[in-house]
């Protein structure tokens, strides 16, 4: 996943919801800002992993991070399933 692909995803969300790309970015950024204020240390650790140099991540950066994390977990899970599966 790269920034270009993340932007395409945001454009698709905008198209499917009949709003502008800037409106989608604004709404997602608002959600990011609200979520980053959660005082839970585990939540803060996740946001710290997502952000660069302590900066608030952009919607594209969050999409990239989450896509890579999901992909990594799927690959790990599939290896476990393949290893433990017996015919």
PyMOL Python script that loads the backbone (N, CA, C, O; Angstrom):
from pymol import cmd

cmd.read_pdbstr("""\
ATOM      1  N   UNK A   1       0.857  -1.176   0.000  1.00  0.00           N
ATOM      2  CA  UNK A   1       0.000   0.000   0.000  1.00  0.00           C
ATOM      3  C   UNK A   1       0.898   1.232   0.000  1.00  0.00           C
ATOM      4  O   UNK A   1       1.869   1.310   0.753  1.00  0.00           O
ATOM      5  N   UNK A   2       0.562   2.179  -0.845  1.00  0.00           N
ATOM      6  CA  UNK A   2       1.290   3.437  -0.874  1.00  0.00           C
ATOM      7  C   UNK A   2       0.306   4.604  -0.825  1.00  0.00           C
ATOM      8  O   UNK A   2      -0.909   4.404  -0.832  1.00  0.00           O
ATOM      9  N   UNK A   3       0.842   5.824  -0.776  1.00  0.00           N
ATOM     10  CA  UNK A   3      -0.014   7.002  -0.636  1.00  0.00           C
ATOM     11  C   UNK A   3      -0.972   7.147  -1.820  1.00  0.00           C
ATOM     12  O   UNK A   3      -2.124   7.544  -1.644  1.00  0.00           O
ATOM     13  N   UNK A   4      -0.505   6.831  -3.005  1.00  0.00           N
ATOM     14  CA  UNK A   4      -1.359   6.924  -4.189  1.00  0.00           C
ATOM     15  C   UNK A   4      -2.563   5.994  -4.076  1.00  0.00           C
ATOM     16  O   UNK A   4      -3.686   6.388  -4.390  1.00  0.00           O
ATOM     17  N   UNK A   5      -2.333   4.779  -3.634  1.00  0.00           N
ATOM     18  CA  UNK A   5      -3.425   3.805  -3.460  1.00  0.00           C
ATOM     19  C   UNK A   5      -4.378   4.264  -2.353  1.00  0.00           C
ATOM     20  O   UNK A   5      -5.593   4.120  -2.484  1.00  0.00           O
ATOM     21  N   UNK A   6      -3.839   4.808  -1.276  1.00  0.00           N
ATOM     22  CA  UNK A   6      -4.679   5.305  -0.187  1.00  0.00           C
ATOM     23  C   UNK A   6      -5.550   6.458  -0.666  1.00  0.00           C
ATOM     24  O   UNK A   6      -6.716   6.559  -0.285  1.00  0.00           O
ATOM     25  N   UNK A   7      -4.986   7.326  -1.499  1.00  0.00           N
ATOM     26  CA  UNK A   7      -5.757   8.443  -2.044  1.00  0.00           C
ATOM     27  C   UNK A   7      -6.867   7.926  -2.956  1.00  0.00           C
ATOM     28  O   UNK A   7      -7.973   8.466  -2.955  1.00  0.00           O
ATOM     29  N   UNK A   8      -6.579   6.889  -3.727  1.00  0.00           N
ATOM     30  CA  UNK A   8      -7.615   6.284  -4.578  1.00  0.00           C
ATOM     31  C   UNK A   8      -8.759   5.739  -3.727  1.00  0.00           C
ATOM     32  O   UNK A   8      -9.926   5.855  -4.100  1.00  0.00           O
ATOM     33  N   UNK A   9      -8.428   5.154  -2.604  1.00  0.00           N
ATOM     34  CA  UNK A   9      -9.455   4.632  -1.692  1.00  0.00           C
ATOM     35  C   UNK A   9     -10.319   5.781  -1.177  1.00  0.00           C
ATOM     36  O   UNK A   9     -11.545   5.674  -1.138  1.00  0.00           O
ATOM     37  N   UNK A  10      -9.678   6.874  -0.785  1.00  0.00           N
ATOM     38  CA  UNK A  10     -10.429   8.029  -0.308  1.00  0.00           C
ATOM     39  C   UNK A  10     -11.330   8.597  -1.408  1.00  0.00           C
ATOM     40  O   UNK A  10     -12.466   8.993  -1.145  1.00  0.00           O
ATOM     41  N   UNK A  11     -10.818   8.635  -2.636  1.00  0.00           N
ATOM     42  CA  UNK A  11     -11.637   9.108  -3.761  1.00  0.00           C
ATOM     43  C   UNK A  11     -12.853   8.206  -3.966  1.00  0.00           C
ATOM     44  O   UNK A  11     -13.952   8.689  -4.240  1.00  0.00           O
ATOM     45  N   UNK A  12     -12.655   6.910  -3.833  1.00  0.00           N
ATOM     46  CA  UNK A  12     -13.758   5.961  -3.992  1.00  0.00           C
ATOM     47  C   UNK A  12     -14.805   6.163  -2.905  1.00  0.00           C
ATOM     48  O   UNK A  12     -16.003   6.107  -3.182  1.00  0.00           O
ATOM     49  N   UNK A  13     -14.371   6.394  -1.685  1.00  0.00           N
ATOM     50  CA  UNK A  13     -15.299   6.662  -0.585  1.00  0.00           C
ATOM     51  C   UNK A  13     -16.097   7.926  -0.895  1.00  0.00           C
ATOM     52  O   UNK A  13     -17.311   7.963  -0.696  1.00  0.00           O
ATOM     53  N   UNK A  14     -15.419   8.955  -1.380  1.00  0.00           N
ATOM     54  CA  UNK A  14     -16.097  10.212  -1.726  1.00  0.00           C
ATOM     55  C   UNK A  14     -17.140   9.972  -2.812  1.00  0.00           C
ATOM     56  O   UNK A  14     -18.275  10.437  -2.704  1.00  0.00           O
ATOM     57  N   UNK A  15     -16.757   9.255  -3.845  1.00  0.00           N
ATOM     58  CA  UNK A  15     -17.656   8.962  -4.957  1.00  0.00           C
ATOM     59  C   UNK A  15     -18.881   8.181  -4.484  1.00  0.00           C
ATOM     60  O   UNK A  15     -20.010   8.514  -4.842  1.00  0.00           O
ATOM     61  N   UNK A  16     -18.657   7.153  -3.688  1.00  0.00           N
ATOM     62  CA  UNK A  16     -19.755   6.314  -3.208  1.00  0.00           C
ATOM     63  C   UNK A  16     -20.703   7.053  -2.265  1.00  0.00           C
ATOM     64  O   UNK A  16     -21.859   6.663  -2.107  1.00  0.00           O
ATOM     65  N   UNK A  17     -20.207   8.121  -1.642  1.00  0.00           N
ATOM     66  CA  UNK A  17     -21.029   8.868  -0.695  1.00  0.00           C
ATOM     67  C   UNK A  17     -21.490  10.227  -1.226  1.00  0.00           C
ATOM     68  O   UNK A  17     -22.143  10.995  -0.519  1.00  0.00           O
ATOM     69  N   UNK A  18     -21.139  10.509  -2.480  1.00  0.00           N
ATOM     70  CA  UNK A  18     -21.586  11.746  -3.104  1.00  0.00           C
ATOM     71  C   UNK A  18     -21.046  13.004  -2.458  1.00  0.00           C
ATOM     72  O   UNK A  18     -21.727  14.028  -2.407  1.00  0.00           O
ATOM     73  N   UNK A  19     -19.820  12.924  -1.965  1.00  0.00           N
ATOM     74  CA  UNK A  19     -19.183  14.090  -1.342  1.00  0.00           C
ATOM     75  C   UNK A  19     -17.817  14.302  -1.978  1.00  0.00           C
ATOM     76  O   UNK A  19     -17.342  13.464  -2.744  1.00  0.00           O
ATOM     77  N   UNK A  20     -17.194  15.421  -1.656  1.00  0.00           N
ATOM     78  CA  UNK A  20     -15.876  15.717  -2.209  1.00  0.00           C
ATOM     79  C   UNK A  20     -14.780  14.954  -1.472  1.00  0.00           C
ATOM     80  O   UNK A  20     -14.957  14.502  -0.340  1.00  0.00           O
ATOM     81  N   UNK A  21     -13.656  14.828  -2.144  1.00  0.00           N
ATOM     82  CA  UNK A  21     -12.487  14.204  -1.520  1.00  0.00           C
ATOM     83  C   UNK A  21     -12.080  14.991  -0.276  1.00  0.00           C
ATOM     84  O   UNK A  21     -11.725  14.401   0.745  1.00  0.00           O
ATOM     85  N   UNK A  22     -12.129  16.305  -0.356  1.00  0.00           N
ATOM     86  CA  UNK A  22     -11.747  17.113   0.808  1.00  0.00           C
ATOM     87  C   UNK A  22     -12.695  16.883   1.987  1.00  0.00           C
ATOM     88  O   UNK A  22     -12.266  16.926   3.140  1.00  0.00           O
ATOM     89  N   UNK A  23     -13.981  16.637   1.708  1.00  0.00           N
ATOM     90  CA  UNK A  23     -14.936  16.350   2.784  1.00  0.00           C
ATOM     91  C   UNK A  23     -14.597  15.011   3.448  1.00  0.00           C
ATOM     92  O   UNK A  23     -14.660  14.898   4.673  1.00  0.00           O
ATOM     93  N   UNK A  24     -14.245  14.014   2.664  1.00  0.00           N
ATOM     94  CA  UNK A  24     -13.858  12.715   3.217  1.00  0.00           C
ATOM     95  C   UNK A  24     -12.619  12.873   4.088  1.00  0.00           C
ATOM     96  O   UNK A  24     -12.574  12.364   5.208  1.00  0.00           O
ATOM     97  N   UNK A  25     -11.618  13.576   3.577  1.00  0.00           N
ATOM     98  CA  UNK A  25     -10.393  13.796   4.356  1.00  0.00           C
ATOM     99  C   UNK A  25     -10.707  14.533   5.663  1.00  0.00           C
ATOM    100  O   UNK A  25     -10.194  14.176   6.724  1.00  0.00           O
ATOM    101  N   UNK A  26     -11.550  15.558   5.574  1.00  0.00           N
ATOM    102  CA  UNK A  26     -11.911  16.356   6.748  1.00  0.00           C
ATOM    103  C   UNK A  26     -12.587  15.485   7.804  1.00  0.00           C
ATOM    104  O   UNK A  26     -12.260  15.584   8.986  1.00  0.00           O
ATOM    105  N   UNK A  27     -13.523  14.639   7.392  1.00  0.00           N
ATOM    106  CA  UNK A  27     -14.243  13.773   8.338  1.00  0.00           C
ATOM    107  C   UNK A  27     -13.310  12.740   8.969  1.00  0.00           C
ATOM    108  O   UNK A  27     -13.370  12.488  10.173  1.00  0.00           O
ATOM    109  N   UNK A  28     -12.460  12.153   8.154  1.00  0.00           N
ATOM    110  CA  UNK A  28     -11.523  11.154   8.692  1.00  0.00           C
ATOM    111  C   UNK A  28     -10.516  11.822   9.618  1.00  0.00           C
ATOM    112  O   UNK A  28     -10.181  11.279  10.671  1.00  0.00           O
ATOM    113  N   UNK A  29     -10.029  13.006   9.227  1.00  0.00           N
ATOM    114  CA  UNK A  29      -9.069  13.704  10.081  1.00  0.00           C
ATOM    115  C   UNK A  29      -9.709  14.075  11.411  1.00  0.00           C
ATOM    116  O   UNK A  29      -9.055  14.022  12.453  1.00  0.00           O
ATOM    117  N   UNK A  30     -10.969  14.445  11.381  1.00  0.00           N
ATOM    118  CA  UNK A  30     -11.695  14.754  12.618  1.00  0.00           C
ATOM    119  C   UNK A  30     -11.774  13.523  13.522  1.00  0.00           C
ATOM    120  O   UNK A  30     -11.594  13.623  14.735  1.00  0.00           O
ATOM    121  N   UNK A  31     -12.043  12.370  12.925  1.00  0.00           N
ATOM    122  CA  UNK A  31     -12.095  11.121  13.692  1.00  0.00           C
ATOM    123  C   UNK A  31     -10.716  10.771  14.256  1.00  0.00           C
ATOM    124  O   UNK A  31     -10.607  10.307  15.391  1.00  0.00           O
ATOM    125  N   UNK A  32      -9.680  10.991  13.474  1.00  0.00           N
ATOM    126  CA  UNK A  32      -8.309  10.726  13.930  1.00  0.00           C
ATOM    127  C   UNK A  32      -7.989  11.629  15.128  1.00  0.00           C
ATOM    128  O   UNK A  32      -7.480  11.167  16.149  1.00  0.00           O
ATOM    129  N   UNK A  33      -8.293  12.908  14.986  1.00  0.00           N
ATOM    130  CA  UNK A  33      -8.014  13.864  16.062  1.00  0.00           C
ATOM    131  C   UNK A  33      -8.730  13.461  17.352  1.00  0.00           C
ATOM    132  O   UNK A  33      -8.144  13.510  18.434  1.00  0.00           O
ATOM    133  N   UNK A  34      -9.994  13.066  17.234  1.00  0.00           N
ATOM    134  CA  UNK A  34     -10.758  12.653  18.414  1.00  0.00           C
ATOM    135  C   UNK A  34     -10.185  11.381  19.016  1.00  0.00           C
ATOM    136  O   UNK A  34     -10.049  11.273  20.235  1.00  0.00           O
ATOM    137  N   UNK A  35      -9.851  10.424  18.170  1.00  0.00           N
ATOM    138  CA  UNK A  35      -9.323   9.146  18.666  1.00  0.00           C
ATOM    139  C   UNK A  35      -7.963   9.315  19.329  1.00  0.00           C
ATOM    140  O   UNK A  35      -7.644   8.609  20.286  1.00  0.00           O
ATOM    141  N   UNK A  36      -7.163  10.244  18.824  1.00  0.00           N
ATOM    142  CA  UNK A  36      -5.836  10.451  19.403  1.00  0.00           C
ATOM    143  C   UNK A  36      -5.892  11.065  20.796  1.00  0.00           C
ATOM    144  O   UNK A  36      -4.898  11.045  21.522  1.00  0.00           O
ATOM    145  N   UNK A  37      -7.031  11.604  21.170  1.00  0.00           N
ATOM    146  CA  UNK A  37      -7.143  12.198  22.501  1.00  0.00           C
ATOM    147  C   UNK A  37      -7.517  11.168  23.571  1.00  0.00           C
ATOM    148  O   UNK A  37      -7.635  11.509  24.748  1.00  0.00           O
ATOM    149  N   UNK A  38      -7.704   9.912  23.162  1.00  0.00           N
ATOM    150  CA  UNK A  38      -8.013   8.849  24.119  1.00  0.00           C
ATOM    151  C   UNK A  38      -6.806   8.660  25.051  1.00  0.00           C
ATOM    152  O   UNK A  38      -5.696   8.422  24.573  1.00  0.00           O
ATOM    153  N   UNK A  39      -7.006   8.763  26.368  1.00  0.00           N
ATOM    154  CA  UNK A  39      -5.880   8.675  27.294  1.00  0.00           C
ATOM    155  C   UNK A  39      -5.372   7.256  27.561  1.00  0.00           C
ATOM    156  O   UNK A  39      -4.340   7.094  28.212  1.00  0.00           O
ATOM    157  N   UNK A  40      -6.059   6.246  27.084  1.00  0.00           N
ATOM    158  CA  UNK A  40      -5.652   4.858  27.326  1.00  0.00           C
ATOM    159  C   UNK A  40      -4.232   4.642  26.785  1.00  0.00           C
ATOM    160  O   UNK A  40      -3.976   4.915  25.613  1.00  0.00           O
ATOM    161  N   UNK A  41      -3.312   4.159  27.620  1.00  0.00           N
ATOM    162  CA  UNK A  41      -1.926   3.957  27.186  1.00  0.00           C
ATOM    163  C   UNK A  41      -1.792   3.017  25.982  1.00  0.00           C
ATOM    164  O   UNK A  41      -0.931   3.231  25.129  1.00  0.00           O
ATOM    165  N   UNK A  42      -2.623   1.994  25.906  1.00  0.00           N
ATOM    166  CA  UNK A  42      -2.556   1.076  24.761  1.00  0.00           C
ATOM    167  C   UNK A  42      -2.966   1.780  23.476  1.00  0.00           C
ATOM    168  O   UNK A  42      -2.367   1.567  22.422  1.00  0.00           O
ATOM    169  N   UNK A  43      -3.986   2.617  23.571  1.00  0.00           N
ATOM    170  CA  UNK A  43      -4.437   3.386  22.406  1.00  0.00           C
ATOM    171  C   UNK A  43      -3.356   4.380  21.998  1.00  0.00           C
ATOM    172  O   UNK A  43      -3.057   4.528  20.813  1.00  0.00           O
ATOM    173  N   UNK A  44      -2.776   5.053  22.973  1.00  0.00           N
ATOM    174  CA  UNK A  44      -1.712   6.010  22.684  1.00  0.00           C
ATOM    175  C   UNK A  44      -0.509   5.324  22.030  1.00  0.00           C
ATOM    176  O   UNK A  44       0.135   5.903  21.155  1.00  0.00           O
ATOM    177  N   UNK A  45      -0.211   4.109  22.446  1.00  0.00           N
ATOM    178  CA  UNK A  45       0.902   3.361  21.843  1.00  0.00           C
ATOM    179  C   UNK A  45       0.625   3.076  20.375  1.00  0.00           C
ATOM    180  O   UNK A  45       1.528   3.162  19.542  1.00  0.00           O
ATOM    181  N   UNK A  46      -0.622   2.737  20.056  1.00  0.00           N
ATOM    182  CA  UNK A  46      -0.984   2.488  18.653  1.00  0.00           C
ATOM    183  C   UNK A  46      -0.830   3.753  17.816  1.00  0.00           C
ATOM    184  O   UNK A  46      -0.285   3.708  16.713  1.00  0.00           O
ATOM    185  N   UNK A  47      -1.311   4.884  18.339  1.00  0.00           N
ATOM    186  CA  UNK A  47      -1.180   6.134  17.596  1.00  0.00           C
ATOM    187  C   UNK A  47       0.279   6.530  17.441  1.00  0.00           C
ATOM    188  O   UNK A  47       0.671   7.059  16.402  1.00  0.00           O
ATOM    189  N   UNK A  48       1.082   6.279  18.463  1.00  0.00           N
ATOM    190  CA  UNK A  48       2.502   6.603  18.375  1.00  0.00           C
ATOM    191  C   UNK A  48       3.168   5.777  17.273  1.00  0.00           C
ATOM    192  O   UNK A  48       4.034   6.277  16.555  1.00  0.00           O
ATOM    193  N   UNK A  49       2.764   4.521  17.145  1.00  0.00           N
ATOM    194  CA  UNK A  49       3.309   3.657  16.093  1.00  0.00           C
ATOM    195  C   UNK A  49       2.916   4.153  14.704  1.00  0.00           C
ATOM    196  O   UNK A  49       3.642   3.950  13.731  1.00  0.00           O
ATOM    197  N   UNK A  50       1.766   4.802  14.628  1.00  0.00           N
ATOM    198  CA  UNK A  50       1.249   5.283  13.348  1.00  0.00           C
ATOM    199  C   UNK A  50       1.836   6.611  12.917  1.00  0.00           C
ATOM    200  O   UNK A  50       1.935   6.893  11.723  1.00  0.00           O
ATOM    201  N   UNK A  51       2.224   7.423  13.878  1.00  0.00           N
ATOM    202  CA  UNK A  51       2.642   8.782  13.546  1.00  0.00           C
ATOM    203  C   UNK A  51       4.156   8.867  13.343  1.00  0.00           C
ATOM    204  O   UNK A  51       4.929   8.070  13.875  1.00  0.00           O
ATOM    205  N   UNK A  52       4.536   9.847  12.566  1.00  0.00           N
ATOM    206  CA  UNK A  52       5.960  10.080  12.295  1.00  0.00           C
ATOM    207  C   UNK A  52       6.403  11.315  13.070  1.00  0.00           C
ATOM    208  O   UNK A  52       5.806  12.384  12.938  1.00  0.00           O
ATOM    209  N   UNK A  53       7.431  11.169  13.864  1.00  0.00           N
ATOM    210  CA  UNK A  53       7.994  12.278  14.634  1.00  0.00           C
ATOM    211  C   UNK A  53       6.953  12.969  15.509  1.00  0.00           C
ATOM    212  O   UNK A  53       7.018  14.181  15.714  1.00  0.00           O
ATOM    213  N   UNK A  54       5.996  12.206  16.021  1.00  0.00           N
ATOM    214  CA  UNK A  54       4.990  12.768  16.902  1.00  0.00           C
ATOM    215  C   UNK A  54       3.909  13.580  16.214  1.00  0.00           C
ATOM    216  O   UNK A  54       3.064  14.179  16.879  1.00  0.00           O
ATOM    217  N   UNK A  55       3.927  13.606  14.893  1.00  0.00           N
ATOM    218  CA  UNK A  55       2.930  14.362  14.134  1.00  0.00           C
ATOM    219  C   UNK A  55       1.625  13.576  14.050  1.00  0.00           C
ATOM    220  O   UNK A  55       1.623  12.345  14.076  1.00  0.00           O
ATOM    221  N   UNK A  56       0.518  14.304  13.948  1.00  0.00           N
ATOM    222  CA  UNK A  56      -0.773  13.652  13.749  1.00  0.00           C
ATOM    223  C   UNK A  56      -0.784  13.060  12.341  1.00  0.00           C
ATOM    224  O   UNK A  56      -0.514  13.771  11.373  1.00  0.00           O
ATOM    225  N   UNK A  57      -1.093  11.769  12.214  1.00  0.00           N
ATOM    226  CA  UNK A  57      -1.063  11.153  10.887  1.00  0.00           C
ATOM    227  C   UNK A  57      -2.211  11.647  10.004  1.00  0.00           C
ATOM    228  O   UNK A  57      -3.288  11.991  10.491  1.00  0.00           O
ATOM    229  N   UNK A  58      -1.957  11.675   8.712  1.00  0.00           N
ATOM    230  CA  UNK A  58      -2.982  12.045   7.739  1.00  0.00           C
ATOM    231  C   UNK A  58      -3.915  10.854   7.523  1.00  0.00           C
ATOM    232  O   UNK A  58      -3.573   9.730   7.891  1.00  0.00           O
ATOM    233  N   UNK A  59      -5.074  11.085   6.939  1.00  0.00           N
ATOM    234  CA  UNK A  59      -5.948   9.951   6.616  1.00  0.00           C
ATOM    235  C   UNK A  59      -5.239   8.886   5.772  1.00  0.00           C
ATOM    236  O   UNK A  59      -5.418   7.688   5.992  1.00  0.00           O
ATOM    237  N   UNK A  60      -4.437   9.335   4.808  1.00  0.00           N
ATOM    238  CA  UNK A  60      -3.702   8.378   3.974  1.00  0.00           C
ATOM    239  C   UNK A  60      -2.720   7.565   4.792  1.00  0.00           C
ATOM    240  O   UNK A  60      -2.591   6.359   4.582  1.00  0.00           O
ATOM    241  N   UNK A  61      -2.022   8.203   5.725  1.00  0.00           N
ATOM    242  CA  UNK A  61      -1.064   7.480   6.561  1.00  0.00           C
ATOM    243  C   UNK A  61      -1.765   6.450   7.441  1.00  0.00           C
ATOM    244  O   UNK A  61      -1.239   5.357   7.651  1.00  0.00           O
ATOM    245  N   UNK A  62      -2.934   6.784   7.951  1.00  0.00           N
ATOM    246  CA  UNK A  62      -3.689   5.832   8.774  1.00  0.00           C
ATOM    247  C   UNK A  62      -4.133   4.650   7.922  1.00  0.00           C
ATOM    248  O   UNK A  62      -4.026   3.503   8.355  1.00  0.00           O
ATOM    249  N   UNK A  63      -4.628   4.914   6.720  1.00  0.00           N
ATOM    250  CA  UNK A  63      -5.052   3.838   5.823  1.00  0.00           C
ATOM    251  C   UNK A  63      -3.879   2.925   5.504  1.00  0.00           C
ATOM    252  O   UNK A  63      -4.014   1.702   5.549  1.00  0.00           O
ATOM    253  N   UNK A  64      -2.738   3.502   5.184  1.00  0.00           N
ATOM    254  CA  UNK A  64      -1.548   2.707   4.857  1.00  0.00           C
ATOM    255  C   UNK A  64      -1.140   1.854   6.055  1.00  0.00           C
ATOM    256  O   UNK A  64      -0.891   0.657   5.909  1.00  0.00           O
ATOM    257  N   UNK A  65      -1.070   2.457   7.228  1.00  0.00           N
ATOM    258  CA  UNK A  65      -0.675   1.730   8.432  1.00  0.00           C
ATOM    259  C   UNK A  65      -1.625   0.569   8.706  1.00  0.00           C
ATOM    260  O   UNK A  65      -1.192  -0.559   8.942  1.00  0.00           O
ATOM    261  N   UNK A  66      -2.932   0.861   8.674  1.00  0.00           N
ATOM    262  CA  UNK A  66      -3.916  -0.183   8.978  1.00  0.00           C
ATOM    263  C   UNK A  66      -3.919  -1.291   7.928  1.00  0.00           C
ATOM    264  O   UNK A  66      -4.042  -2.467   8.271  1.00  0.00           O
ATOM    265  N   UNK A  67      -3.785  -0.930   6.658  1.00  0.00           N
ATOM    266  CA  UNK A  67      -3.743  -1.942   5.599  1.00  0.00           C
ATOM    267  C   UNK A  67      -2.535  -2.854   5.770  1.00  0.00           C
ATOM    268  O   UNK A  67      -2.642  -4.071   5.618  1.00  0.00           O
ATOM    269  N   UNK A  68      -1.396  -2.267   6.082  1.00  0.00           N
ATOM    270  CA  UNK A  68      -0.188  -3.073   6.284  1.00  0.00           C
ATOM    271  C   UNK A  68      -0.320  -3.963   7.517  1.00  0.00           C
ATOM    272  O   UNK A  68       0.119  -5.113   7.511  1.00  0.00           O
ATOM    273  N   UNK A  69      -0.926  -3.426   8.572  1.00  0.00           N
ATOM    274  CA  UNK A  69      -1.117  -4.215   9.787  1.00  0.00           C
ATOM    275  C   UNK A  69      -2.071  -5.387   9.532  1.00  0.00           C
ATOM    276  O   UNK A  69      -1.811  -6.511   9.960  1.00  0.00           O
ATOM    277  N   UNK A  70      -3.160  -5.118   8.842  1.00  0.00           N
ATOM    278  CA  UNK A  70      -4.118  -6.178   8.514  1.00  0.00           C
ATOM    279  C   UNK A  70      -3.463  -7.228   7.636  1.00  0.00           C
ATOM    280  O   UNK A  70      -3.626  -8.427   7.866  1.00  0.00           O
ATOM    281  N   UNK A  71      -2.724  -6.782   6.632  1.00  0.00           N
ATOM    282  CA  UNK A  71      -2.046  -7.713   5.729  1.00  0.00           C
ATOM    283  C   UNK A  71      -1.056  -8.584   6.502  1.00  0.00           C
ATOM    284  O   UNK A  71      -0.975  -9.791   6.274  1.00  0.00           O
ATOM    285  N   UNK A  72      -0.318  -7.979   7.401  1.00  0.00           N
ATOM    286  CA  UNK A  72       0.653  -8.731   8.212  1.00  0.00           C
ATOM    287  C   UNK A  72      -0.062  -9.764   9.085  1.00  0.00           C
ATOM    288  O   UNK A  72       0.376 -10.909   9.190  1.00  0.00           O
ATOM    289  N   UNK A  73      -1.176  -9.344   9.716  1.00  0.00           N
ATOM    290  CA  UNK A  73      -1.926 -10.255  10.574  1.00  0.00           C
ATOM    291  C   UNK A  73      -2.546 -11.392   9.764  1.00  0.00           C
ATOM    292  O   UNK A  73      -2.559 -12.539  10.211  1.00  0.00           O
ATOM    293  N   UNK A  74      -3.061 -11.077   8.571  1.00  0.00           N
ATOM    294  CA  UNK A  74      -3.637 -12.124   7.719  1.00  0.00           C
ATOM    295  C   UNK A  74      -2.573 -13.133   7.323  1.00  0.00           C
ATOM    296  O   UNK A  74      -2.822 -14.339   7.321  1.00  0.00           O
ATOM    297  N   UNK A  75      -1.386 -12.639   6.988  1.00  0.00           N
ATOM    298  CA  UNK A  75      -0.305 -13.545   6.609  1.00  0.00           C
ATOM    299  C   UNK A  75       0.122 -14.399   7.792  1.00  0.00           C
ATOM    300  O   UNK A  75       0.406 -15.585   7.629  1.00  0.00           O
ATOM    301  N   UNK A  76       0.171 -13.815   8.969  1.00  0.00           N
ATOM    302  CA  UNK A  76       0.537 -14.561  10.169  1.00  0.00           C
ATOM    303  C   UNK A  76      -0.535 -15.591  10.499  1.00  0.00           C
ATOM    304  O   UNK A  76      -0.228 -16.747  10.791  1.00  0.00           O
ATOM    305  N   UNK A  77      -1.806 -15.161  10.450  1.00  0.00           N
ATOM    306  CA  UNK A  77      -2.911 -16.072  10.748  1.00  0.00           C
ATOM    307  C   UNK A  77      -2.965 -17.227   9.760  1.00  0.00           C
ATOM    308  O   UNK A  77      -3.204 -18.370  10.151  1.00  0.00           O
ATOM    309  N   UNK A  78      -2.744 -16.935   8.481  1.00  0.00           N
ATOM    310  CA  UNK A  78      -2.832 -18.005   7.490  1.00  0.00           C
ATOM    311  C   UNK A  78      -1.708 -19.019   7.695  1.00  0.00           C
ATOM    312  O   UNK A  78      -1.897 -20.211   7.451  1.00  0.00           O
ATOM    313  N   UNK A  79      -0.545 -18.556   8.140  1.00  0.00           N
ATOM    314  CA  UNK A  79       0.550 -19.477   8.410  1.00  0.00           C
ATOM    315  C   UNK A  79       0.191 -20.385   9.587  1.00  0.00           C
ATOM    316  O   UNK A  79       0.484 -21.581   9.572  1.00  0.00           O
ATOM    317  N   UNK A  80      -0.434 -19.814  10.586  1.00  0.00           N
ATOM    318  CA  UNK A  80      -0.839 -20.612  11.747  1.00  0.00           C
ATOM    319  C   UNK A  80      -1.885 -21.644  11.320  1.00  0.00           C
ATOM    320  O   UNK A  80      -1.801 -22.812  11.699  1.00  0.00           O
ATOM    321  N   UNK A  81      -2.851 -21.218  10.544  1.00  0.00           N
ATOM    322  CA  UNK A  81      -3.900 -22.123  10.087  1.00  0.00           C
ATOM    323  C   UNK A  81      -3.313 -23.243   9.249  1.00  0.00           C
ATOM    324  O   UNK A  81      -3.662 -24.409   9.427  1.00  0.00           O
ATOM    325  N   UNK A  82      -2.409 -22.884   8.325  1.00  0.00           N
ATOM    326  CA  UNK A  82      -1.793 -23.905   7.477  1.00  0.00           C
ATOM    327  C   UNK A  82      -0.968 -24.875   8.326  1.00  0.00           C
ATOM    328  O   UNK A  82      -0.955 -26.076   8.057  1.00  0.00           O
ATOM    329  N   UNK A  83      -0.292 -24.369   9.333  1.00  0.00           N
ATOM    330  CA  UNK A  83       0.537 -25.217  10.161  1.00  0.00           C
ATOM    331  C   UNK A  83      -0.299 -26.170  10.999  1.00  0.00           C
ATOM    332  O   UNK A  83       0.070 -27.332  11.171  1.00  0.00           O
ATOM    333  N   UNK A  84      -1.431 -25.687  11.526  1.00  0.00           N
ATOM    334  CA  UNK A  84      -2.211 -26.513  12.448  1.00  0.00           C
ATOM    335  C   UNK A  84      -3.295 -27.346  11.745  1.00  0.00           C
ATOM    336  O   UNK A  84      -3.918 -28.198  12.377  1.00  0.00           O
ATOM    337  N   UNK A  85      -3.519 -27.116  10.481  1.00  0.00           N
ATOM    338  CA  UNK A  85      -4.570 -27.830   9.765  1.00  0.00           C
ATOM    339  C   UNK A  85      -4.128 -29.254   9.439  1.00  0.00           C
ATOM    340  O   UNK A  85      -3.009 -29.483   8.981  1.00  0.00           O
ATOM    341  N   UNK A  86      -5.019 -30.194   9.683  1.00  0.00           N
ATOM    342  CA  UNK A  86      -4.706 -31.596   9.338  1.00  0.00           C
ATOM    343  C   UNK A  86      -5.859 -32.201   8.571  1.00  0.00           C
ATOM    344  O   UNK A  86      -7.022 -31.928   8.865  1.00  0.00           O
ATOM    345  N   UNK A  87      -5.539 -33.022   7.587  1.00  0.00           N
ATOM    346  CA  UNK A  87      -6.574 -33.740   6.817  1.00  0.00           C
ATOM    347  C   UNK A  87      -6.916 -35.044   7.465  1.00  0.00           C
ATOM    348  O   UNK A  87      -7.764 -35.781   6.960  1.00  0.00           O
TER     349      UNK A  87
END
""", "prot")
cmd.dss("prot")
cmd.show_as("cartoon", "prot")
cmd.util.cbc("prot")
cmd.orient("prot")
